[in-house]
Amino acid sequence: MAERNTMQKEIIYSALCRMANHPTADEIYQSVHESHPSISRATVFRVLNKLADKGDVFKVRISDGADHFDHQTFNHYHAHCRCCGSVCDVKLAPLVMLEDGGVEAMENFHITGYSLQFDGICEKCSSKEEEAS
């Protein structure tokens, strides 16, 4: 059975693309709710997770916080600020070992994808820390 392309899905996906800052589902909900109050928080979470499962959006899993979502689905890396929780793209050439199938040498394991995340402190938070010192 083909999945329907609902107006709610279009609204949620458009909000994600418009925000373009790796928002959490709650942040997307807040953005959508302003102009479409009938769309529930549960609908936003459900739609985002379905889109991520299908590969239409990328879910950035944060081990000590809420997942973030990225409308760009090509292979790229992310950085997570441990102070403010923001997530941003890392402009780094693909790691050859990963991109060229170098890890396929692992026996009895077929790799279908990967994610690489850097944790640290963003420039804005670093500046605040320096000012406080």
Beta strands, then each sheet from edge to edge (+ up, - down):
strand 1: 58-60
strand 2: 68-70
strand 3: 77-81
strand 4: 87-90
strand 5: 117-120
sheet 1: 1+ 2-
sheet 2: 4+ 3- 5-
end
